[in-house]
Amino acid sequence: MTVIHMNLRQLANRWCVSEATLERWRSEGIGPQYLKLGGRVMYREQDIEAYESSCLRQSTSQPVKEGINS
């Protein structure tokens, strides 16, 4: 199995948010798990997809998780 990684810019583009927003969320403990490799922040695609799945809602009455839905 090949592990696919995304850098900060790629994830920001995927979610239509700024890189600064991702940096702030990361410092606040919001968002997917990440790796720090040689000083670079990388996100595994499987962790991104797991986080996105955790943010799915079927009703507006469900509590909203902080991050891409807030």
N, C-alpha and C positions, 0 to 999 in steps of 0.2 A: 504494500500500500504506500503510495506517495503522499507525503504530507505537504500541503500547499500553505505557504505563508503570504501574508499581506503586510505591507508597511503602512505607516501612518497615513500617507497620502492616498494610497489605494483604498483603505477603509473609509477615510473621509469622503472620497468620491462615491463609494458604494452607498453610504448613508446620507449623502448631500449635507454634510456638516463640515465645519472648518477643522483643520488640524488642531487649532487651539482648543476647540471644544473637546476633542478626544483627549488632549493632554489634561484638561481640567477634570474631565470625568475620571480619567485614570488616577489622578491624585486624590479624588474623592471616593475611589473604590467602586465606581460605576462602570459598567461595560464588561466586555469579555476578558477572560484571562489573557495575559500577554507574556511574551518572552523578551528578555533583554540580552541581545547577542552582540558582543563587542561594542556596547554603547548604543546600539540601535534597538528600537522597540519594534517587535514583530508580533503579528497576531496569526495564530493557526486558523485556517478556514473552518475547521471543525468546531473550534471554540466560538467563532463568530456566529456560526449557524446555531449552535446550542443557545447562545445568548439571545439571538433573534427569536428562537422558538419560545424561550422563557418570557418574552415580551408579548406574545400573541394573546389577544383578548377576544372574547365572543360577545361581550356586552359592555356598555359604557358604565355599568354599575360595578364592574370588577375593579379592584384597586390597580392603579398604574404603577409599574416599576419605574424608578428613576432612570433616565438615560434617553434613548432615542425616541421614546414615546412622550417625554415630558417637555 
